[in-house]
């Protein structure tokens, strides 16, 4: 958590923090190799924001292109949580 900050990227809470994969691990096989292990895929969120995110309908990116698939998940994360405390320069789609 220290490398990612000490607060939720969405609401700024400093307690009950968890790691969140922007592109869920179960979708790893659809992600280009350059993005699979990137640190930008993991962000810190509080348990309340994590529950809110998990309650939202998942995107259904039909794009065959791996980069478009990653961008769809990134955009979904931003749309659902409207994060106000992302690390400077964060963009999972720029890591490939």
BAPA-326597 format. One record per residue: residue number from 0; residue in three letters; x, y, z of N, C-alpha, C, O in turn. Coordinates in Angstrom, 2 decimals, m for minus. Each point is the difference from the previous one (the first is absolute). Example, Ala and Ser with C-alpha at 12.3 -4.5 7.8 and 13.67 -1.06 7.14 Angstrom:
<site i="0" aa="ALA" n_px="13.19" n_py="m5.69" n_pz="7.80" ca_px="m0.89" ca_py="1.19" ca_pz="0.00" c_px="0.90" c_py="1.20" c_pz="0.00" o_px="1.04" o_py="m0.02" o_pz="0.66"/>
<site i="1" aa="SER" n_px="m1.39" n_py="1.07" n_pz="m1.38" ca_px="0.82" ca_py="1.19" ca_pz="0.06" c_px="m0.77" c_py="1.09" c_pz="0.73" o_px="0.51" o_py="1.11" o_pz="0.17"/>
//
This chain:
<site i="0" aa="UNK" n_px="0.82" n_py="m1.20" n_pz="0.00" ca_px="m0.82" ca_py="1.20" ca_pz="0.00" c_px="0.85" c_py="1.25" c_pz="0.00" o_px="m0.39" o_py="1.03" o_pz="m0.56"/>
<site i="1" aa="UNK" n_px="1.56" n_py="m1.09" n_pz="1.19" ca_px="0.85" ca_py="1.18" ca_pz="0.10" c_px="0.37" c_py="0.54" c_pz="m1.38" o_px="0.04" o_py="1.22" o_pz="m0.20"/>
<site i="2" aa="UNK" n_px="0.22" n_py="m2.11" n_pz="m0.75" ca_px="0.37" ca_py="0.45" ca_pz="m1.34" c_px="m1.17" c_py="0.65" c_pz="m0.73" o_px="0.21" o_py="0.81" o_pz="m0.90"/>
<site i="3" aa="UNK" n_px="m1.42" n_py="m1.15" n_pz="1.27" ca_px="m1.18" ca_py="0.51" ca_pz="m0.67" c_px="m0.65" c_py="1.17" c_pz="0.74" o_px="m0.96" o_py="0.58" o_pz="m0.50"/>
<site i="4" aa="UNK" n_px="1.46" n_py="m0.25" n_pz="1.64" ca_px="m0.60" ca_py="1.07" ca_pz="0.78" c_px="m0.74" c_py="m0.56" c_pz="1.20" o_px="m0.19" o_py="m1.21" o_pz="0.12"/>
<site i="5" aa="UNK" n_px="m0.21" n_py="2.09" n_pz="0.74" ca_px="m0.62" ca_py="m0.44" ca_pz="1.24" c_px="m1.45" c_py="0.44" c_pz="0.10" o_px="m0.51" o_py="0.20" o_pz="1.10"/>
<site i="6" aa="UNK" n_px="m0.15" n_py="m0.06" n_pz="m2.25" ca_px="m1.41" ca_py="0.37" ca_pz="0.00" c_px="m0.70" c_py="m0.60" c_pz="m1.23" o_px="0.64" o_py="m0.34" o_pz="m0.99"/>
<site i="7" aa="UNK" n_px="m1.93" n_py="0.24" n_pz="1.11" ca_px="m0.83" ca_py="m0.51" ca_pz="m1.09" c_px="0.10" c_py="0.96" c_pz="m1.19" o_px="m0.15" o_py="1.22" o_pz="0.17"/>
<site i="8" aa="UNK" n_px="0.40" n_py="m1.76" n_pz="m1.35" ca_px="0.11" ca_py="0.86" ca_pz="m1.18" c_px="m1.33" c_py="0.64" c_pz="m0.38" o_px="m0.03" o_py="1.00" o_pz="m0.72"/>
<site i="9" aa="UNK" n_px="m1.07" n_py="m1.57" n_pz="1.20" ca_px="m1.32" ca_py="0.55" ca_pz="m0.34" c_px="m0.44" c_py="1.08" c_pz="0.97" o_px="m0.27" o_py="1.13" o_pz="m0.41"/>
<site i="10" aa="UNK" n_px="0.21" n_py="m1.46" n_pz="1.71" ca_px="m0.58" ca_py="0.94" ca_pz="0.96" c_px="1.02" c_py="0.63" c_pz="0.95" o_px="m0.31" o_py="0.97" o_pz="0.68"/>
<site i="11" aa="UNK" n_px="1.51" n_py="m1.53" n_pz="m0.63" ca_px="1.03" ca_py="0.55" ca_pz="0.87" c_px="0.04" c_py="m0.60" c_pz="1.40" o_px="0.82" o_py="0.42" o_pz="0.82"/>
<site i="12" aa="UNK" n_px="m1.68" n_py="m1.39" n_pz="m0.53" ca_px="0.00" ca_py="m0.63" ca_pz="1.33" c_px="1.37" c_py="m0.62" c_pz="0.28" o_px="0.67" o_py="m0.50" o_pz="m0.90"/>
<site i="13" aa="UNK" n_px="m0.27" n_py="0.56" n_pz="2.17" ca_px="1.31" ca_py="m0.53" ca_pz="0.38" c_px="m0.09" c_py="m1.30" c_pz="0.78" o_px="1.02" o_py="m0.53" o_pz="0.44"/>
<site i="14" aa="UNK" n_px="m2.22" n_py="0.00" n_pz="m0.26" ca_px="m0.18" ca_py="m1.22" ca_pz="0.78" c_px="m0.70" c_py="m1.07" c_pz="m0.84" o_px="m0.67" o_py="0.31" o_pz="m0.98"/>
<site i="15" aa="UNK" n_px="0.84" n_py="m1.56" n_pz="1.39" ca_px="m0.66" ca_py="m1.14" ca_pz="m0.63" c_px="0.32" c_py="m0.07" c_pz="m1.49" o_px="m0.88" o_py="m0.19" o_pz="m0.84"/>
<site i="16" aa="UNK" n_px="2.17" n_py="0.34" n_pz="0.52" ca_px="0.46" ca_py="0.03" ca_pz="m1.40" c_px="0.23" c_py="m1.40" c_pz="m0.54" o_px="0.43" o_py="m0.90" o_pz="0.71"/>
<site i="17" aa="UNK" n_px="m0.71" n_py="0.74" n_pz="m1.99" ca_px="0.22" ca_py="m1.26" ca_pz="m0.70" c_px="0.64" c_py="0.29" c_pz="m1.35" o_px="m0.02" o_py="1.13" o_pz="m0.49"/>
<site i="18" aa="UNK" n_px="0.59" n_py="m2.17" n_pz="m0.10" ca_px="0.54" ca_py="0.13" ca_pz="m1.36" c_px="m1.10" c_py="m0.36" c_pz="m0.99" o_px="m0.76" o_py="m0.94" o_pz="0.22"/>
<site i="19" aa="UNK" n_px="0.68" n_py="1.70" n_pz="m1.30" ca_px="m1.02" ca_py="m0.25" ca_pz="m1.02" c_px="0.68" c_py="m0.11" c_pz="m1.36" o_px="0.79" o_py="0.86" o_pz="m0.38"/>
<site i="20" aa="UNK" n_px="m1.11" n_py="m1.93" n_pz="m0.35" ca_px="0.49" ca_py="m0.16" ca_pz="m1.36" c_px="m0.96" c_py="0.70" c_pz="m0.95" o_px="m1.19" o_py="m0.32" o_pz="m0.02"/>
<site i="21" aa="UNK" n_px="1.68" n_py="1.25" n_pz="m0.75" ca_px="m0.84" ca_py="0.72" ca_pz="m0.96" c_px="m0.55" c_py="m0.99" c_pz="m1.02" o_px="m1.20" o_py="m0.05" o_pz="m0.23"/>
<site i="22" aa="UNK" n_px="2.08" n_py="m0.73" n_pz="m0.38" ca_px="m0.43" ca_py="m1.11" ca_pz="m0.84" c_px="0.06" c_py="m1.23" c_pz="0.90" o_px="1.08" o_py="m0.40" o_pz="0.42"/>
<site i="23" aa="UNK" n_px="m2.23" n_py="m0.20" n_pz="m0.11" ca_px="m0.02" ca_py="m1.13" ca_pz="0.93" c_px="0.93" c_py="m1.13" c_pz="m0.43" o_px="0.18" o_py="m0.26" o_pz="m1.19"/>
<site i="24" aa="UNK" n_px="0.40" n_py="m0.40" n_pz="2.17" ca_px="0.94" ca_py="m1.09" ca_pz="m0.25" c_px="m0.61" c_py="m1.08" c_pz="m0.90" o_px="0.70" o_py="m0.59" o_pz="m0.81"/>
<site i="25" aa="UNK" n_px="m1.99" n_py="0.35" n_pz="0.96" ca_px="m0.64" ca_py="m1.05" ca_pz="m0.82" c_px="m0.01" c_py="0.36" c_pz="m1.49" o_px="m0.28" o_py="m0.87" o_pz="m0.83"/>
<site i="26" aa="UNK" n_px="0.56" n_py="2.11" n_pz="0.48" ca_px="0.04" ca_py="0.43" ca_pz="m1.39" c_px="1.44" c_py="0.14" c_pz="m0.52" o_px="0.22" o_py="0.50" o_pz="m1.10"/>
<site i="27" aa="UNK" n_px="0.74" n_py="m0.94" n_pz="1.89" ca_px="1.40" ca_py="0.17" ca_pz="m0.34" c_px="0.34" c_py="m0.57" c_pz="m1.39" o_px="0.85" o_py="0.56" o_pz="m0.71"/>
<site i="28" aa="UNK" n_px="m1.49" n_py="m1.62" n_pz="0.32" ca_px="0.30" ca_py="m0.63" ca_pz="m1.29" c_px="m0.38" c_py="0.90" c_pz="m1.18" o_px="0.48" o_py="m0.22" o_pz="m1.11"/>
<site i="29" aa="UNK" n_px="m1.31" n_py="1.23" n_pz="1.32" ca_px="m0.40" ca_py="0.92" ca_pz="m1.07" c_px="0.90" c_py="1.24" c_pz="m0.07" o_px="m0.13" o_py="0.82" o_pz="m0.91"/>
<site i="30" aa="UNK" n_px="1.03" n_py="m0.69" n_pz="1.87" ca_px="0.84" ca_py="1.18" ca_pz="0.13" c_px="1.35" c_py="m0.22" c_pz="m0.68" o_px="0.62" o_py="m1.05" o_pz="0.21"/>
<site i="31" aa="UNK" n_px="m0.16" n_py="2.01" n_pz="m1.01" ca_px="1.32" ca_py="m0.14" ca_pz="m0.63" c_px="1.09" c_py="m0.21" c_pz="1.05" o_px="m0.08" o_py="0.52" o_pz="1.11"/>
<site i="32" aa="UNK" n_px="1.10" n_py="m1.27" n_pz="m1.48" ca_px="1.07" ca_py="m0.37" ca_pz="0.93" c_px="0.61" c_py="1.21" c_pz="0.71" o_px="0.31" o_py="m0.10" o_pz="1.19"/>
<site i="33" aa="UNK" n_px="m0.13" n_py="1.21" n_pz="m1.86" ca_px="0.61" ca_py="1.18" ca_pz="0.61" c_px="m0.78" c_py="0.58" c_pz="1.16" o_px="0.57" o_py="0.70" o_pz="0.83"/>
<site i="34" aa="UNK" n_px="m1.86" n_py="m1.00" n_pz="m0.76" ca_px="m0.85" ca_py="0.54" ca_pz="1.05" c_px="m0.24" c_py="m0.99" c_pz="1.13" o_px="m0.44" o_py="0.40" o_pz="1.08"/>
<site i="35" aa="UNK" n_px="0.71" n_py="m1.65" n_pz="m1.29" ca_px="m0.38" ca_py="m1.04" ca_pz="0.97" c_px="0.59" c_py="0.20" c_pz="1.37" o_px="m0.67" o_py="m0.25" o_pz="1.00"/>
<site i="36" aa="UNK" n_px="1.89" n_py="0.69" n_pz="m0.92" ca_px="0.65" ca_py="0.14" ca_pz="1.29" c_px="0.22" c_py="1.46" c_pz="0.40" o_px="0.72" o_py="0.28" o_pz="0.96"/>
<site i="37" aa="UNK" n_px="m1.33" n_py="0.64" n_pz="m1.69" ca_px="0.27" ca_py="1.40" ca_pz="0.29" c_px="m0.62" c_py="0.45" c_pz="1.32" o_px="m1.09" o_py="m0.44" o_pz="0.36"/>
<site i="38" aa="UNK" n_px="1.79" n_py="1.28" n_pz="0.33" ca_px="m0.48" ca_py="0.49" ca_pz="1.29" c_px="m1.22" c_py="0.90" c_pz="m0.14" o_px="m0.75" o_py="0.15" o_pz="0.96"/>
<site i="39" aa="UNK" n_px="0.54" n_py="0.45" n_pz="m2.11" ca_px="m1.14" ca_py="0.88" ca_pz="m0.18" c_px="m1.33" c_py="m0.75" c_pz="0.00" o_px="m1.06" o_py="0.61" o_pz="0.11"/>
<site i="40" aa="UNK" n_px="1.11" n_py="m1.94" n_pz="m0.22" ca_px="m1.23" ca_py="m0.78" ca_pz="0.05" c_px="m0.50" c_py="m0.17" c_pz="1.43" o_px="m1.14" o_py="m0.40" o_pz="0.21"/>
<site i="41" aa="UNK" n_px="1.96" n_py="0.70" n_pz="0.76" ca_px="m0.39" ca_py="m0.16" ca_pz="1.40" c_px="m0.04" c_py="1.38" c_pz="0.66" o_px="0.99" o_py="0.73" o_pz="0.00"/>
<site i="42" aa="UNK" n_px="m2.14" n_py="m0.40" n_pz="0.55" ca_px="m0.18" ca_py="1.28" ca_pz="0.71" c_px="m0.54" c_py="m0.28" c_pz="1.40" o_px="m0.57" o_py="m1.06" o_pz="0.25"/>
<site i="43" aa="UNK" n_px="0.74" n_py="2.01" n_pz="0.63" ca_px="m0.50" ca_py="m0.12" ca_pz="1.37" c_px="m1.38" c_py="0.65" c_pz="0.08" o_px="m0.19" o_py="1.15" o_pz="m0.38"/>
<site i="44" aa="UNK" n_px="m0.76" n_py="m1.92" n_pz="0.88" ca_px="m1.35" ca_py="0.52" ca_pz="0.25" c_px="m0.44" c_py="m0.46" c_pz="1.38" o_px="0.46" o_py="m1.03" o_pz="0.50"/>
<site i="45" aa="UNK" n_px="m1.35" n_py="1.79" n_pz="0.12" ca_px="m0.53" ca_py="m0.43" ca_pz="1.29" c_px="m1.05" c_py="m1.08" c_pz="m0.24" o_px="m0.50" o_py="m0.16" o_pz="m1.11"/>
<site i="46" aa="UNK" n_px="0.17" n_py="m0.57" n_pz="2.14" ca_px="m0.96" ca_py="m1.09" ca_pz="m0.12" c_px="m1.36" c_py="0.50" c_pz="m0.50" o_px="m0.64" o_py="m0.68" o_pz="m0.79"/>
<site i="47" aa="UNK" n_px="0.21" n_py="1.85" n_pz="1.24" ca_px="m1.30" ca_py="0.53" ca_pz="m0.43" c_px="m0.01" c_py="0.29" c_pz="m1.50" o_px="m0.96" o_py="m0.35" o_pz="m0.69"/>
<site i="48" aa="UNK" n_px="2.01" n_py="0.98" n_pz="0.19" ca_px="0.07" ca_py="0.28" ca_pz="m1.44" c_px="0.16" c_py="m1.29" c_pz="m0.80" o_px="m0.55" o_py="m0.13" o_pz="m1.09"/>
<site i="49" aa="UNK" n_px="1.29" n_py="m0.83" n_pz="1.64" ca_px="0.17" ca_py="m1.28" ca_pz="m0.67" c_px="m1.36" c_py="m0.70" c_pz="m0.15" o_px="m0.30" o_py="m0.56" o_pz="m1.06"/>
<site i="50" aa="UNK" n_px="m0.51" n_py="0.58" n_pz="2.11" ca_px="m1.35" ca_py="m0.60" ca_pz="m0.07" c_px="m0.86" c_py="0.73" c_pz="m1.04" o_px="m0.74" o_py="m0.63" o_pz="m0.75"/>
<site i="51" aa="UNK" n_px="0.85" n_py="1.94" n_pz="0.73" ca_px="m0.78" ca_py="0.79" ca_pz="m0.97" c_px="0.41" c_py="m0.37" c_pz="m1.43" o_px="m0.84" o_py="m0.14" o_pz="m0.88"/>
<site i="52" aa="UNK" n_px="2.14" n_py="m0.01" n_pz="0.67" ca_px="0.49" ca_py="m0.38" ca_pz="m1.33" c_px="m0.48" c_py="m1.39" c_pz="m0.38" o_px="m0.48" o_py="m0.22" o_pz="m1.11"/>
<site i="53" aa="UNK" n_px="0.61" n_py="m0.72" n_pz="2.04" ca_px="m0.39" ca_py="m1.38" ca_pz="m0.28" c_px="m1.50" c_py="m0.12" c_pz="m0.25" o_px="m0.42" o_py="m0.93" o_pz="m0.69"/>
<site i="54" aa="UNK" n_px="m0.39" n_py="1.83" n_pz="1.22" ca_px="m1.45" ca_py="m0.03" ca_pz="m0.19" c_px="m0.40" c_py="0.52" c_pz="m1.38" o_px="m1.12" o_py="m0.26" o_pz="m0.46"/>
<site i="55" aa="UNK" n_px="2.00" n_py="0.99" n_pz="m0.20" ca_px="m0.30" ca_py="0.55" ca_pz="m1.33" c_px="0.11" c_py="m1.10" c_pz="m1.05" o_px="0.81" o_py="m0.91" o_pz="0.11"/>
<site i="56" aa="UNK" n_px="m1.64" n_py="1.02" n_pz="m1.12" ca_px="0.08" ca_py="m0.95" ca_pz="m1.11" c_px="1.35" c_py="0.12" c_pz="m0.69" o_px="0.49" o_py="1.10" o_pz="m0.23"/>
<site i="57" aa="UNK" n_px="0.11" n_py="m2.23" n_pz="m0.09" ca_px="1.30" ca_py="0.00" ca_pz="m0.67" c_px="m0.15" c_py="0.44" c_pz="m1.45" o_px="m1.05" o_py="m0.20" o_pz="m0.61"/>
<site i="58" aa="UNK" n_px="2.11" n_py="0.78" n_pz="0.07" ca_px="m0.05" ca_py="0.34" ca_pz="m1.43" c_px="0.06" c_py="m1.29" c_pz="m0.82" o_px="0.42" o_py="m1.04" o_pz="0.50"/>
<site i="59" aa="UNK" n_px="m0.84" n_py="1.12" n_pz="m1.72" ca_px="0.07" ca_py="m1.15" ca_pz="m0.89" c_px="0.77" c_py="0.41" c_pz="m1.25" o_px="m0.57" o_py="0.10" o_pz="m1.09"/>
<site i="60" aa="UNK" n_px="1.88" n_py="0.14" n_pz="1.26" ca_px="0.78" ca_py="0.46" ca_pz="m1.15" c_px="0.15" c_py="m1.12" c_pz="m1.02" o_px="0.72" o_py="m0.98" o_pz="0.23"/>
<site i="61" aa="UNK" n_px="m1.38" n_py="1.12" n_pz="m1.32" ca_px="0.03" ca_py="m1.02" ca_pz="m1.05" c_px="1.21" c_py="0.15" c_pz="m0.91" o_px="0.21" o_py="m0.82" o_pz="m0.89"/>
<site i="62" aa="UNK" n_px="0.57" n_py="1.85" n_pz="1.11" ca_px="1.14" ca_py="0.28" ca_pz="m0.87" c_px="0.99" c_py="m1.16" c_pz="0.01" o_px="0.37" o_py="m0.51" o_pz="1.05"/>
<site i="63" aa="UNK" n_px="0.04" n_py="0.11" n_pz="m2.23" ca_px="1.00" ca_py="m1.06" ca_pz="m0.12" c_px="1.38" c_py="0.54" c_pz="0.34" o_px="0.88" o_py="m0.75" o_pz="0.43"/>
<site i="64" aa="UNK" n_px="m0.70" n_py="2.04" n_pz="m0.61" ca_px="1.28" ca_py="0.66" ca_pz="0.27" c_px="0.25" c_py="0.06" c_pz="1.50" o_px="m0.84" o_py="0.52" o_pz="0.74"/>
<site i="65" aa="UNK" n_px="1.96" n_py="m1.03" n_pz="m0.29" ca_px="0.31" ca_py="m0.03" ca_pz="1.43" c_px="0.10" c_py="1.37" c_pz="0.63" o_px="m0.43" o_py="0.19" o_pz="1.14"/>
<site i="66" aa="UNK" n_px="0.98" n_py="0.77" n_pz="m1.86" ca_px="0.12" ca_py="1.36" ca_pz="0.53" c_px="m1.38" c_py="0.62" c_pz="0.20" o_px="m0.22" o_py="0.69" o_pz="1.00"/>
<site i="67" aa="UNK" n_px="m0.70" n_py="m0.92" n_pz="m1.92" ca_px="m1.36" ca_py="0.53" ca_pz="0.15" c_px="m0.70" c_py="m0.66" c_pz="1.18" o_px="m0.79" o_py="0.64" o_pz="0.70"/>
<site i="68" aa="UNK" n_px="1.08" n_py="m1.91" n_pz="m0.47" ca_px="m0.56" ca_py="m0.73" ca_pz="1.13" c_px="0.45" c_py="0.64" c_pz="1.32" o_px="m0.82" o_py="0.22" o_pz="0.90"/>
<site i="69" aa="UNK" n_px="2.10" n_py="0.07" n_pz="m0.80" ca_px="0.55" ca_py="0.64" ca_pz="1.20" c_px="m0.61" c_py="1.39" c_pz="0.18" o_px="m0.36" o_py="0.37" o_pz="1.12"/>
<site i="70" aa="UNK" n_px="0.26" n_py="0.39" n_pz="m2.18" ca_px="m0.60" ca_py="1.35" ca_pz="0.09" c_px="m1.45" c_py="m0.06" c_pz="0.45" o_px="m0.45" o_py="0.87" o_pz="0.75"/>
<site i="71" aa="UNK" n_px="m0.29" n_py="m1.88" n_pz="m1.19" ca_px="m1.40" ca_py="m0.13" ca_pz="0.41" c_px="m0.11" c_py="m0.21" c_pz="1.51" o_px="m0.87" o_py="0.58" o_pz="0.64"/>
<site i="72" aa="UNK" n_px="1.74" n_py="m1.40" n_pz="m0.09" ca_px="m0.01" ca_py="m0.22" ca_pz="1.46" c_px="0.45" c_py="1.25" c_pz="0.74" o_px="m0.57" o_py="0.34" o_pz="1.04"/>
<site i="73" aa="UNK" n_px="1.59" n_py="0.34" n_pz="m1.56" ca_px="0.45" ca_py="1.26" ca_pz="0.62" c_px="m1.15" c_py="1.00" c_pz="0.05" o_px="m0.26" o_py="0.61" o_pz="1.04"/>
<site i="74" aa="UNK" n_px="m0.40" n_py="m0.44" n_pz="m2.16" ca_px="m1.10" ca_py="0.97" ca_pz="m0.09" c_px="m1.15" c_py="m0.39" c_pz="0.92" o_px="m0.64" o_py="0.87" o_pz="0.60"/>
<site i="75" aa="UNK" n_px="0.39" n_py="m2.15" n_pz="m0.48" ca_px="m1.05" ca_py="m0.50" ca_pz="0.91" c_px="0.35" c_py="0.35" c_pz="1.45" o_px="m0.85" o_py="0.49" o_pz="0.74"/>
<site i="76" aa="UNK" n_px="2.09" n_py="m0.72" n_pz="m0.36" ca_px="0.45" ca_py="0.32" ca_pz="1.37" c_px="m0.20" c_py="1.48" c_pz="0.29" o_px="m0.51" o_py="0.37" o_pz="1.06"/>
<site i="77" aa="UNK" n_px="0.91" n_py="0.47" n_pz="m1.99" ca_px="m0.11" ca_py="1.45" ca_pz="0.18" c_px="m1.47" c_py="0.43" c_pz="0.04" o_px="m0.37" o_py="0.86" o_pz="0.80"/>
<site i="78" aa="UNK" n_px="m0.45" n_py="m1.45" n_pz="m1.65" ca_px="m1.42" ca_py="0.34" ca_pz="m0.04" c_px="m0.71" c_py="m0.39" c_pz="1.31" o_px="m0.79" o_py="0.78" o_pz="0.53"/>
<site i="79" aa="UNK" n_px="1.07" n_py="m1.96" n_pz="m0.02" ca_px="m0.69" ca_py="m0.51" ca_pz="1.19" c_px="0.46" c_py="0.71" c_pz="1.26" o_px="m0.83" o_py="0.41" o_pz="0.81"/>
<site i="80" aa="UNK" n_px="2.13" n_py="m0.25" n_pz="m0.63" ca_px="0.51" ca_py="0.55" ca_pz="1.27" c_px="0.35" c_py="1.49" c_pz="m0.05" o_px="0.17" o_py="0.62" o_pz="1.05"/>
<site i="81" aa="UNK" n_px="m0.06" n_py="m0.05" n_pz="m2.23" ca_px="0.38" ca_py="1.42" ca_pz="m0.12" c_px="1.14" c_py="0.33" c_pz="0.95" o_px="m0.13" o_py="0.89" o_pz="0.85"/>
<site i="82" aa="UNK" n_px="1.26" n_py="m1.59" n_pz="m0.99" ca_px="1.11" ca_py="0.18" ca_pz="0.94" c_px="0.55" c_py="1.42" c_pz="0.00" o_px="0.24" o_py="0.61" o_pz="m1.05"/>
<site i="83" aa="UNK" n_px="m0.03" n_py="m0.09" n_pz="2.25" ca_px="0.53" ca_py="1.35" ca_pz="0.16" c_px="1.46" c_py="0.00" c_pz="0.44" o_px="0.63" o_py="1.06" o_pz="0.05"/>
<site i="84" aa="UNK" n_px="m0.09" n_py="m2.23" n_pz="0.28" ca_px="1.35" ca_py="m0.06" ca_pz="0.56" c_px="0.89" c_py="m1.01" c_pz="m0.73" o_px="0.78" o_py="m0.70" o_pz="0.63"/>
<site i="85" aa="UNK" n_px="m0.90" n_py="0.64" n_pz="m1.94" ca_px="0.86" ca_py="m0.90" ca_pz="m0.78" c_px="1.44" c_py="0.48" c_pz="0.08" o_px="0.25" o_py="1.21" o_pz="0.07"/>
<site i="86" aa="UNK" n_px="0.71" n_py="m2.13" n_pz="m0.09" ca_px="1.41" ca_py="0.42" ca_pz="m0.02" c_px="0.27" c_py="0.85" c_pz="m1.24" o_px="m0.59" o_py="m0.25" o_pz="m1.05"/>
<site i="87" aa="UNK" n_px="1.47" n_py="1.23" n_pz="1.15" ca_px="0.32" ca_py="0.86" ca_pz="m1.16" c_px="0.43" c_py="m0.84" c_pz="m1.19" o_px="0.83" o_py="m0.89" o_pz="0.13"/>
<site i="88" aa="UNK" n_px="m1.40" n_py="1.18" n_pz="m1.28" ca_px="0.36" ca_py="m0.69" ca_pz="m1.22" c_px="m0.60" c_py="m1.39" c_pz="m0.15" o_px="0.33" o_py="m0.71" o_pz="m0.96"/>
<site i="89" aa="UNK" n_px="m1.20" n_py="0.29" n_pz="1.88" ca_px="m0.56" ca_py="m1.34" ca_pz="m0.08" c_px="m0.84" c_py="m0.17" c_pz="m1.25" o_px="m0.87" o_py="0.81" o_pz="m0.30"/>
<site i="90" aa="UNK" n_px="1.16" n_py="m1.89" n_pz="m0.42" ca_px="m0.84" ca_py="m0.41" ca_pz="m1.12" c_px="0.45" c_py="m1.39" c_pz="m0.41" o_px="1.03" o_py="m0.17" o_pz="m0.64"/>
<site i="91" aa="UNK" n_px="m1.82" n_py="m0.81" n_pz="1.01" ca_px="0.35" ca_py="m1.39" ca_pz="m0.32" c_px="0.20" c_py="m0.19" c_pz="m1.49" o_px="0.82" o_py="m0.82" o_pz="m0.42"/>
<site i="92" aa="UNK" n_px="m1.56" n_py="1.56" n_pz="m0.39" ca_px="0.08" ca_py="m0.18" ca_pz="m1.46" c_px="1.30" c_py="0.56" c_pz="m0.57" o_px="0.30" o_py="m0.24" o_pz="m1.17"/>
<site i="93" aa="UNK" n_px="0.47" n_py="0.96" n_pz="1.96" ca_px="1.27" ca_py="0.54" ca_pz="m0.48" c_px="1.17" c_py="m0.93" c_pz="0.34" o_px="1.14" o_py="0.29" o_pz="m0.37"/>
<site i="94" aa="UNK" n_px="m1.42" n_py="m1.40" n_pz="1.07" ca_px="1.07" ca_py="m0.87" ca_pz="0.49" c_px="0.39" c_py="m1.12" c_pz="m0.95" o_px="1.00" o_py="m0.67" o_pz="0.23"/>
<site i="95" aa="UNK" n_px="m1.74" n_py="0.46" n_pz="m1.28" ca_px="0.24" ca_py="m1.16" ca_pz="m0.86" c_px="1.19" c_py="0.11" c_pz="m0.78" o_px="0.32" o_py="m0.91" o_pz="m0.77"/>
//
